[in-house]
Amino acid sequence: MTSGRPLALVVEDSADQSDLLRRYLDREGFDVFAAVDAESAIAAFPTITPVVAVIDLLLPGITGEECARLVQERYPDCFLIVSSVLDVADYPDADAALPKPIVGADLRRLLREVPR
């Protein structure tokens, strides 16, 4: 059963940040699949088809950078947003960067580029 809304994948180990992203994405018209680590996100690949992914770079286990690469391989049309407290110059290639602390207006601006 689907809602007909596009799906956003959030990979974020901080519950507060994950909840914040979920609220922002829901307001922008997305259903959200949230994973606390890259392993959980990867395990869900057979059952999800995200149009946008927001991935924290500092994750336990498999790194956010590796998770982002795997998302790009599996979903080449997915709009990839990487997020981190790291300097933006250290971010891997992605469609967009969302430095922390996350600001709703910044995410909204990035989501305008996501095909729905």
Salt bridges, closest charged atoms under 4 A:
GLU12 OE1 - LYS100 NZ 2.74
ASP26 OD1 - ARG5 NH2 2.62
ASP31 OD1 - ARG5 NE 3.00
ASP56 OD1 - LYS100 NZ 3.29
GLU66 OE2 - ARG69 NH2 2.47
GLU73 OE2 - ARG69 NH1 2.21
ASP106 OD1 - ARG109 NH2 3.74
